[in-house]
Amino acid sequence: MAEQRIPRATAKRLPIYYRYLNILLDADKTRVSSTELSEAVKVDSATIRRDFSYFGALGKRGYGYDVPKLIEFFKKILNQDQLTNVALVGVGNLGHALLNFNFHQNSNVRISAAFDVNDNIINTVQSGVPIYPLTEMEQQLQEQQIAIAIVTVPEDTAQEVTDQLVKAGVRGILNFTPRRLSVPENVRVQNVDLTNELQTLIYFIDHYGDLVNTTRAGQN
């Protein structure tokens, strides 16, 4: 199938659909309607049908969607049949938490290398992941052919680390720092600002507390 561009919001919902479809299959359910899927993932059924329409006719009117076929389709779309190794830069409190998070249980992602400047953990193995000195990052990323990195370093060093990652050939960065990173056009940055998310949540609770499900999954 030719590569196509889909809306960013749709792309963010695809892993949610894939995860729930696997839950359905584990429960021996082989068919699902957009209404049933909507109730489970908290995305309205019209949005689900529109998301699916970007990929052609995935379901049948009056029948719904074949769960095993949808899983196989999204598995290919999301490259779930291929293990993706990522790097972690910064093994502080948040970094340690990410090392202990079992990405591979729910996806094809695995942290295979981590980097830090702390002599107490350099050249050790934490949660099954080897910790390398930051000075070896470019070499290790290239040797291990890692193209995606998670950044959890202090804000004042985030851009410098990012420049090193770009030089090493990284094409995707999951940024947990407050700093908005400057990267070339061919590098994608996904920002995860926990403080901003909490402040947004507090705002909605304070101003729209009488409304249920003000935001829908994957639509923020």
C-alpha positions in Angstrom: 0.0 0.0 0.0 1.4 3.4 -1.0 2.4 5.6 2.0 -0.1 8.3 2.7 -0.4 11.2 5.0 -3.2 11.1 7.6 -4.2 13.8 10.2 -2.0 13.8 13.3 -5.0 13.3 15.6 -5.8 10.1 13.6 -2.3 8.8 13.9 -2.3 9.3 17.7 -5.5 7.2 17.9 -4.2 4.2 15.9 -2.3 2.6 18.8 -5.4 3.0 21.0 -7.5 1.1 18.5 -4.8 -1.6 18.1 -4.5 -2.1 21.8 -8.2 -2.5 22.4 -8.6 -4.8 19.4 -6.1 -7.1 21.0 -8.1 -7.1 24.2 -11.2 -8.0 22.2 -9.4 -10.9 20.5 -8.1 -12.2 23.9 -11.7 -12.2 25.0 -12.6 -14.4 21.9 -14.5 -11.6 20.2 -14.1 -11.7 16.5 -16.4 -8.9 15.4 -16.9 -5.4 16.6 -19.0 -2.4 15.6 -17.9 1.2 15.6 -20.4 1.9 18.4 -18.8 -0.8 20.6 -15.3 0.4 19.8 -16.4 3.9 20.6 -17.7 3.0 24.0 -14.4 1.2 24.8 -11.9 3.8 23.7 -14.0 6.9 24.3 -13.8 8.2 20.7 -17.1 8.9 19.0 -18.1 6.3 16.3 -18.2 8.9 13.5 -14.5 9.8 14.3 -13.6 6.1 14.3 -15.3 5.5 10.9 -13.5 8.6 9.5 -10.2 7.4 10.9 -10.6 4.0 9.3 -11.8 5.5 6.0 -8.3 6.8 5.4 -7.2 3.2 4.8 -10.0 2.1 2.6 -12.9 -0.2 3.3 -12.0 -1.9 6.6 -15.5 -2.9 7.6 -18.9 -3.8 6.1 -22.2 -2.0 6.7 -24.4 -4.0 8.9 -21.6 -6.3 9.9 -19.0 -4.1 11.5 -15.3 -4.9 11.6 -13.5 -8.3 11.6 -11.3 -8.1 14.7 -8.5 -10.5 13.5 -8.2 -8.8 10.1 -8.2 -5.3 11.7 -5.4 -6.4 14.1 -3.3 -7.7 11.2 -3.9 -4.5 9.3 -2.9 -2.2 12.2 0.0 -4.5 13.0 1.5 -3.7 9.6 0.6 0.0 9.7 2.2 0.4 13.1 5.1 -1.9 12.3 4.2 -4.1 15.2 5.7 -7.1 13.5 9.2 -5.5 13.8 11.0 -4.8 17.0 12.0 -1.1 17.4 15.0 -0.4 19.6 15.1 3.0 21.2 17.6 4.9 23.4 17.1 6.6 26.7 19.2 9.7 27.4 19.2 10.6 31.1 18.8 7.9 33.8 17.5 10.0 36.7 14.2 9.4 38.5 12.1 9.6 35.4 14.6 7.7 33.4 14.6 4.9 35.9 10.8 4.8 35.8 10.9 4.5 32.0 13.5 1.7 32.2 11.2 -0.2 34.5 8.2 0.3 32.3 7.5 -2.8 30.2 7.1 -1.2 26.7 7.5 -4.5 25.0 4.4 -6.0 26.8 2.1 -3.7 24.9 4.1 -2.7 21.8 7.0 -3.5 19.7 9.2 -0.9 21.4 12.3 -1.8 23.6 14.8 0.4 25.3 18.0 -1.2 24.3 20.6 1.4 25.4 20.7 4.2 27.9 23.1 7.1 28.4 24.1 9.2 31.4 26.9 11.2 33.0 26.6 9.6 36.5 29.7 7.6 37.2 27.8 5.5 39.7 25.6 3.9 37.1 27.7 4.1 33.9 28.9 0.7 32.7 26.2 -1.0 34.8 23.0 -2.7 33.7 19.7 -1.3 35.0 16.5 -3.2 34.4 18.2 -5.2 31.8 19.5 -2.2 29.9 23.2 -1.3 29.6 24.1 2.3 30.7 26.8 3.9 28.6 28.6 7.2 29.2 27.2 10.1 27.3 30.6 10.4 25.5 29.9 7.1 23.7 26.3 8.0 22.6 27.0 8.8 19.0 29.1 5.7 18.5 26.6 3.4 20.2 23.6 4.8 18.4 25.2 4.3 15.0 26.5 0.8 15.8 23.2 -0.3 17.2 21.3 1.5 14.4 19.0 3.3 16.8 16.9 6.0 15.2 14.6 7.0 18.1 15.6 8.4 21.5 13.8 9.4 24.7 15.2 12.5 26.3 14.9 13.0 30.1 17.9 15.1 30.8 17.9 18.5 32.7 16.4 21.3 30.7 19.6 23.3 30.4 21.4 20.4 28.6 18.4 19.3 26.5 19.4 21.1 23.3 23.0 20.1 23.5 22.0 16.4 23.9 19.5 16.8 21.0 22.3 18.2 18.7 24.3 15.1 19.5 21.4 12.8 18.8 20.8 14.5 15.4 24.5 14.2 14.6 24.3 10.4 15.4 21.4 10.0 12.9 18.4 9.9 15.2 15.2 10.7 13.4 12.7 10.8 16.2 12.8 12.2 19.8 10.4 11.8 22.6 11.1 14.9 24.7 10.2 14.8 28.4 12.0 18.1 29.1 10.2 21.6 29.2 12.6 22.8 26.6 11.2 23.1 23.1 14.0 21.6 21.0 15.4 22.9 17.7 15.9 20.2 15.1 16.2 19.8 11.3 13.1 19.3 9.3 13.9 15.6 8.8 13.8 15.0 12.6 10.5 14.5 14.5 10.0 15.7 18.1 7.1 14.6 20.3 6.9 16.7 23.5 5.6 15.1 26.7 5.2 18.0 29.2 3.8 16.5 32.4 3.5 19.9 34.1 1.5 21.3 31.2 -0.8 18.3 31.1 -1.5 18.6 34.8 -2.2 22.3 34.5 -4.6 21.7 31.6 -6.3 19.0 33.6 -6.7 21.3 36.6 -8.1 24.0 34.3 -10.8 21.7 32.9 -11.7 20.4 36.4 -12.0 24.0 37.7 -14.0 25.4 34.8 -15.9 22.4 33.4 -16.2 20.2 36.4 -19.9 19.7 35.8 -19.3 18.2 32.4 -18.5 14.5 32.0 -15.9 13.4 29.5 -15.1 16.9 28.4 -12.2 15.6 26.4 -12.2 12.4 24.4 -9.3 10.0 24.0 -6.8 11.0 21.4 -8.5 14.2 20.5 -6.7 16.7 22.7 
